[in-house]
Amino acid sequence: MRSSAFRRVLSAALLGGYALITPLEALACTRFVFLGDNGNVVTARSMDWRYEIGTNLYVLPRGMERSGEAGPNSLKWTSRYGSVVATGYDVSTTDGANEAGLVANVLWLAEAGYPEFKAGSKPGLTIAAWAQYALDNFATVAEAVADFEKEPFTIVTDNVPGQNRLTTLHLSLSDASGDSAIIEYIDGKQIIHHGRQYQVMTNSPVYDQQLALASYWKGIGGTVMLPGTNRAADRFTRASFYANAIPKSGEPNSLLASVFGVIRNVSVPLGIATPDEPEISSTRWRTVFDHKRQLYFFESAMTPNTFWVDLKKIDFAAGSGKVMRLDLGENQVHTFSGDSTAYFEEAKPFKFQGL
């Protein structure tokens, strides 16, 4: 018994230790999709970032003219769907949901490598608008994947605002049916994982290796032992277990409470940041989207309350809908409570960072 248990723990340590040798990261988030009974689908994510990330919430209506912000050879499109988004530095869409129930989240991936953008390349799309492109154009994950598989654009990246290093991200999509997709660029090649089984995404290592680690821990069983550190592979394992261990049926607010419990479980306490391990970063905020009720919840680590935006109450029409902004303040310290849809104020659209 003792020998068997020791071997299991040793194997776990060796596998979990893979995270020690992966490239360092600074944005270490977690995203998971809860698949409940009776069409209850909820997507949750945490935003872990060492620095103040300058997040505000925006309402973006249909009919907005977009540019890929990559110079003369930029992708152009007009938004077909309205959305509510959370920005990063007010120059990018980091998270959001559209009126059709599609959710997009971008998370850090140190191993990401994008195609070269050069003469003759397909039109450029700034990585800052990658999530927004999906929210603007598609109602479902399947629609988005069908488009992405054609590779109609070249992702173009630039330095993180205020830092001397490139932004390297991967994208997750989920919809009201519970369908999911994870899109990565590795060594310049696009890789898409598409299906309801892809419920969880964190950071390093690349997604295929995350799945292998999760498969190992699934064999042990989460009620026996779960890895408890803040590393991406450990957060992936915990989120994978709890996302399927919480009740699948019940009153909507009860299910929502369970989902919040999971995303808080994989969050990092404010003030935790290891100088030589920047992948261990404080959770700045969390979002939860109830696809069935079209409620977008936001929870800042700096405020005592969770509040929500009701997409059903928003005018997204191209003619009458307006760009609206909810000012969350520096470090997202402004406090809101309950349904805060009415607190948005008309504003100018933010400009996506590009070349």
N, C-alpha and C positions, 0 to 999 in steps of 0.2 A: 504493500500500500504506500509506504513512505517513498520507495523508489519510483513508483509510477507517478505519484504526485510531483516528485522532484523533476522528473523528465518533462512533465507537462509545463511546469513553471519555467524550466530552462528553455524549452522550445519557444514558449511565449516571449521570454526575454530576448532570445535571439531574433525572432521575427519582429518584435516591437522595436528592437534596436536598429532596425533598418532606418527608422526615422532619424537616427543620430547621424547618418552619413548622407542623407539627402540634402540637396542644396537648401540654403537658408532662405527663409521667407519672412515677410513682415505683416502681411495681411492673412490671418489664419482664421477662417470662418468655417461654419458648418451649415449645411442645408439638408433638410429631409422632408419627405412627403408622407403624410399620414393617409392611409387608405382605409376608410371606415365603411360601415354598412350603410345602405340606403343612400348611396351617392355622396356621402360625406367625405370630402377630400380637403385636406389642409396642408399648405406648404409653409414651412418655418425656416428661418435662417438667422444666424448671429453674425454680426459684423465685428471682427476682432482686428484692432489696428493700434499700433503703438502711439500714434500721434493724433491730434485733433484732425478729424477728417472732413469737417465743413459740410455736414449733411443737413439738407432741408427737404421738405416734401413739396412736390409740384403736381398740379393737375394739368395734363396736356391734352387738348381736344383733338378731334379728327381734323384732317385737312391741313396740317402743318407741313410746310415745305422743308425737306431735310437735305443736308449735304453730308457726305462722308468725311468732310474736312481734311482731305488729303491732297489739296492742290487742284490743278486743272483736271486731272483724271480722278475725280471723286464720284462715288456712287450718289445718285439722286433718287429721292422717292417722296411721296406724299403720304402722310399717316392716314391709314384706313380706320384705325381704332383709337379711341381715347384711352388714356392711362393715368394712373397715379404712381409716381416714382419717388424713390429716395436717391438723392444725388451724392456724389463724392466731390468735395471741394466746389460744388456748383459748376462743374465742368464735365460731369459724366453721369450716366445712369448706372447705379450699382445694384439696384433692386427695384422691382415694381410689378404691378398687375394691370392688365387692360380690361376693358369693359366686357370682353368676351370670356374672361376667366383664365387667360394665359398669364403665367407668372414667369419672370426672368430674373435670374440672380447671377452676378459674376463674383467669383472667388479667386483668391491668389493661387497661382501654380508656378512655382519657381522653374520647373522643367520645361515650360512652354517655349516653343520656338516657332515663329511665324514665317510665312513665305516672304521672299524678297520682293519688295515693291519697286518696280523698275519700268522702263519704257516697254510698252507692250503688255504690261500686267492688266488683269481685270480691274475695274474701277476700285479705288481705295475706300475703305471704311475704317474710320478711326475706332480703336478699341473702346474709346469712351462712349461710343454710340452703338456698340455691338448689341447690348441688351435692348436698347431702344428700338433698333431695327426690327427685332423680333416682336416687340410689343406693338409697334406701329402697323405691322403687316399681317399678322397671323392670329387666328382664333384658337388654333389647336397646335399641339406639339407635332402631330403628323404633317400638318401644312408647313410648319417651319422646317422640319427635317427634309421634306421633299425639296424645298427651296435651297437649303444649305448644301444638300448633296450635289446640286448643280454648280456649286461654288461660284456664285454670281459676283463675288467681290474678293478683294485682297485685304485682309486685316492689316492695319497699319498701327504701330504702337509708338509711344514716345515716353519720356521720363515721367515718373510719378511727380506730381507737383511738389516743388521744394526739395526734391531728392535727385541725386545723380545716378539713377538706375532706371532701366526700362520697366514699364508696366507689363506684367506677365500674368494673364488671367485665363480661367476656363469658364464656360457658360453652362448654366443649367436651366432647363425649361420644364414646366409642368402645367397641366390644364385641368379643367373641371371633371374630365373622365378619369383622372388619375394617371394618365400617360406621362412619361418623363423622357428627357433626353439630356445627355451630358456631351458637350462639344469641346474638344481639346485640339490644340495644334502642337504636335510633337515633331521636332526636326523638320518643320515646314510643311508637314502633312496634316490635313484635317482628319480627326478620328471622332466618330459619332457613336455613342451607346444609346440605343433607343428602345424603350419598353418600360412597362409598369414596375419591373423589378429593380430599376435603377433609382431607388428612393433616396439614397444618401450620397452627398458629395462633401468632401472637405478640401484638403490641399495636397501636399506631397505625400507619397509618391504619385506617379501618374495613375490614372483610374484603373487600368488593368491590374496593377499591383495592389491598389487599395482593395479591389474585389478579392484578390487572393488572400490578403491578410484577414479580411472579414470572414472568408470561408473557413479559415483555420479556427477562428474564435467561435464561429457558429457550431463547430464540432465539439467544443468544450462546453458550451451552454452558458448563457448569461447569468443564470441563477447560481452557477458554481463560482465563476470568477469573471470579472471584466477588467480590462486595463483602465487605469484611473488617471493617467497623466493628461496634460493639456496638448500633447502632440497630436498632429493631424490623424495619424493612423489609429490612435486610441480613441479620439473623438468619433471617428468613422465607425469604429466597432460599437461604442456605446449607443450612438444614435441608431445604428442598424438594429441592435437588439431592442431598445426601448420603443422604437417606432412601431414594432410589430408585437410588443408585449402589452402595450396599453390597450384598454377596452376598445373594441371596434364599434360598439353600439351604445346608445344612450342619448341623453338630452344634449343638444348642440353645445351649450355652454360648458357642460361637463367634459365633453370630448375636447373642446378647446383648452380647458384647464389642463388636461393630460398632455396635450401637445406643448403647451407652454412649459410644463414640467420637464419635458425632454429637452427642449432647446435651452432651457436654463441649466440643465444638467451638463451640457457640453459647452457651456460658456466659461469664460475665464474671469475671475474676480478683478474688478477695477484696481489698477496699481500694480498688477503682476506683469513684469516685463523683464526678461533675462538678457543682459547685455550681449552675451555671446551666443544667444539662441533667440533671435528676433522672431522666430515662428511662434514663440509663446508670448502672445500679446493680449492686452485687456479687451474684453468685450465692451464695445462702445454702445451698441444698440442691437435690438432684435426686432424682426418683423414676422408676422404670422398672417397668412391670407386664407380666409374661409371661402373656398371657391363656390360653395353652394349658396351662401348668404351674401357673397360679394362684399365682405368686410375686410379691410386692410388694417391690421393692428400694428402699432408701433410702441416700443418700450425702450426708453433710454436708461442707461445705467446711472445717469445723474439725476433722475427724477423719481418720485415715489409712485407715479401712476402709469397705467397702461391706457392708451386711448386708441380710437379707431376712426377710419374714414369709410363712409358708406358709399360705395361706387354707384348704388342705385339712385342716390340723391343728387348726382352730379350731371350737369348738362355738358355732354361731350360733343354736341353737334358742331359741325364745321362753321355754320353761320352764326350761331348764338353762343357757343361755348367759348370760354376764355381761359388763357393761361392763368393759373392761380398758384399761390405759394403759401405754405405754412412755415413761418420762420421759427426754427427750432432753437436758434441761438448758438453761441459758441459752446462747443462740447455738448450740444443738445440739452441745455439746462432749462429751457422754457417748459413750464409744466402745463399739460393739458389733461383732461379727464373725460372719459366716456366718448360719446359721438362728437367728434371735433370737426366734422365736415364743414360746418358753417364758419369756422375760424379762418379758412383760407382767404387770402386777399389777392386781388388782381395784380399781376406782375408781368415783367418782361420775361420772355423765354431765356433760359440760361444757354450759353454757347458751349457746344462740345469742344473739348480740347482736341486739336489736330496738329497737322504739320504746319 
